[in-house]
Amino acid sequence: RMMATRGAIISLLRHAYVRRDKVALVAFSGRSARIVLRPTSSVDLAERRMERLSIGGTTPLTHGLVTALKLIKTERLRDPHVYPLLVLISDGRGNISLFGEEPLLEAQRCAAQIKSDGIRAMVIDSTRDFSHQPGHARSRIASLYGAYAFNVCGDLAERLGGRYYGLLDLSQNAIVESVNREMRQASRNPAASNE
């Protein structure tokens, strides 16, 4: 997953000059999240920062979402005209609590906060064995007991108010195409992209 993510970020940066975009990266693994790459359009900087990046172990999903939200808010203070797109690439299996509560409930609450702050979002599901079924994604019983028997990423996408992409092959090209599709959609209808 990380190799595909690295390649996708570099590819997106190479095209960033056309749209004057910037790309940032928040990685979450172990017990915390960290900003690997602050918003930049520098391909060289991105390559240097991501060279030693590794993932594995536990998944502090809520910490990743909170860190991304803070980063976006900081960028908005610097540039009020920024139009961010949060791209979550995950299997949705957060298992580390940030606030001492059930990790999935924390992530769901944070996703709702991101939506209420008017931040466009999309979720790329790195698992291969679930299909998104909106009517069944929000079972309260499933969220408390056996949380991963339903589509966590689909549920988070709904709470974020964003699109869900289930990728059978999480390749660099698949990530780039999903992000580009979302950017094209937003440029056609910016007002409706996060309703």
C-alpha positions in Angstrom: 0.0 0.0 0.0 2.7 2.5 0.9 4.6 1.9 -2.3 1.5 2.6 -4.3 0.8 5.7 -2.1 4.4 7.0 -2.6 4.2 6.6 -6.4 0.8 8.2 -6.5 1.9 11.3 -4.5 4.9 11.8 -6.8 2.7 11.4 -9.9 0.2 13.9 -8.5 3.0 16.3 -7.7 4.3 16.1 -11.3 0.9 17.2 -12.5 0.4 19.8 -9.7 1.9 22.6 -11.7 -0.9 22.4 -14.2 -3.6 23.1 -11.6 -1.4 24.8 -9.1 -2.1 22.1 -6.6 -0.2 21.1 -3.5 0.0 17.6 -2.0 0.6 16.7 1.7 0.9 13.3 3.4 -0.1 12.2 6.9 1.0 8.7 7.8 -0.6 6.8 10.7 0.8 3.6 12.1 2.1 2.3 15.4 0.5 4.5 18.1 0.3 7.9 16.4 0.1 9.9 13.2 2.7 12.2 11.8 2.9 14.7 9.0 5.4 13.2 6.5 4.9 15.9 3.9 3.5 19.4 4.5 1.5 20.9 1.5 4.0 21.3 -1.3 4.4 21.1 -5.1 8.0 20.1 -4.8 8.6 16.6 -6.2 12.2 16.5 -4.9 11.0 17.3 -1.4 8.3 14.6 -1.5 10.8 12.0 -2.7 13.2 12.8 0.1 10.5 12.8 2.8 9.0 9.5 1.7 12.2 7.6 1.2 12.4 6.2 4.7 8.6 6.0 5.3 7.4 2.6 6.5 4.1 1.4 7.8 2.9 -1.6 9.7 1.6 -2.7 13.1 -1.4 -1.0 14.7 -3.6 1.6 13.0 -4.3 4.9 14.9 -7.0 5.9 12.3 -8.5 8.7 14.5 -5.1 10.3 15.1 -4.5 10.3 11.3 -7.9 12.0 10.7 -7.3 14.5 13.5 -3.8 15.3 12.2 -5.1 15.8 8.6 -7.9 18.0 9.9 -5.4 20.2 11.8 -3.1 20.4 8.8 -6.0 21.5 6.5 -7.2 24.1 9.0 -3.6 25.5 9.2 -3.4 25.7 5.4 -6.8 27.4 5.3 -5.5 30.1 7.7 -2.5 30.7 5.4 -4.7 30.8 2.3 -8.4 31.3 2.7 -9.0 30.4 -0.9 -7.5 26.9 -0.6 -10.0 24.1 -1.7 -8.7 21.0 0.0 -9.4 17.4 -0.8 -8.8 14.8 1.9 -7.9 11.4 0.5 -8.1 8.6 3.0 -6.3 5.4 1.9 -7.0 2.7 4.4 -8.6 -0.7 5.2 -10.5 1.2 7.9 -9.3 -1.1 10.7 -8.4 1.5 13.2 -7.5 -0.2 16.5 -5.8 2.5 18.6 -7.9 4.9 20.6 -7.0 8.6 20.7 -9.5 9.8 23.3 -10.0 6.6 25.3 -13.1 5.4 23.5 -13.8 2.6 21.0 -11.5 3.4 18.0 -14.2 3.1 15.3 -16.6 5.4 17.1 -13.8 8.0 17.4 -13.0 7.8 13.7 -16.7 8.1 12.8 -17.1 11.2 15.0 -13.9 12.7 13.5 -15.2 12.0 10.0 -18.5 13.8 10.8 -16.4 16.8 12.1 -14.4 16.9 8.8 -17.7 17.0 6.9 -19.1 19.8 9.1 -16.0 21.8 8.4 -16.8 21.7 4.7 -13.8 19.7 3.7 -14.1 17.6 0.6 -13.1 14.0 1.1 -12.8 10.7 -0.6 -12.0 7.2 0.8 -10.0 4.6 -1.1 -10.6 1.2 0.5 -7.5 -0.9 0.3 -9.4 -4.2 1.1 -10.6 -6.5 -1.6 -13.4 -8.4 0.0 -16.1 -5.8 0.7 -18.4 -4.0 -1.6 -20.0 -0.7 -0.6 -23.7 -1.0 0.3 -24.9 2.4 1.6 -28.1 1.0 3.2 -26.1 -1.4 5.4 -23.0 0.6 6.3 -24.3 2.2 9.4 -25.5 -0.7 11.5 -25.2 0.5 15.1 -24.8 -3.1 16.3 -22.1 -3.8 13.7 -20.2 -0.6 14.8 -20.0 -1.8 18.4 -19.7 -5.6 17.9 -17.7 -7.1 15.1 -17.0 -3.7 13.6 -15.1 -5.1 10.7 -17.9 -7.4 9.5 -19.3 -4.4 7.5 -17.7 -1.9 5.2 -15.9 0.5 7.5 -14.4 2.5 4.7 -17.8 2.9 3.1 -19.3 4.1 6.4 -16.4 6.6 6.9 -17.0 7.9 3.3 -20.6 8.5 4.1 -19.8 10.3 7.3 -17.2 12.4 5.5 -19.8 13.2 2.8 -17.4 12.0 0.2 -17.1 9.4 -2.4 -16.0 5.8 -1.8 -13.6 4.0 -4.1 -13.2 0.3 -3.5 -10.1 -0.7 -5.4 -9.4 -4.3 -6.3 -5.9 -3.4 -7.3 -4.5 -0.6 -5.1 -1.8 0.5 -7.6 -0.3 3.9 -8.2 -2.3 4.4 -11.3 -5.6 3.4 -9.6 -5.0 5.9 -6.8 -4.0 8.7 -9.2 -7.1 8.0 -11.4 -9.4 8.1 -8.4 -8.0 11.4 -7.2 -8.1 12.9 -10.7 -11.7 11.8 -11.1 -12.7 13.5 -7.8 -10.8 16.7 -8.8 -12.6 16.7 -12.2 -16.0 16.2 -10.6 -15.3 19.0 -8.1 -14.2 21.4 -10.8 -17.4 20.8 -12.7 -19.6 21.4 -9.7 -17.7 22.8 -6.7 -20.7 23.6 -4.7 -22.1 20.1 -4.7 -18.9 18.2 -4.1 -19.3 17.9 -0.4 -23.1 18.1 0.2 
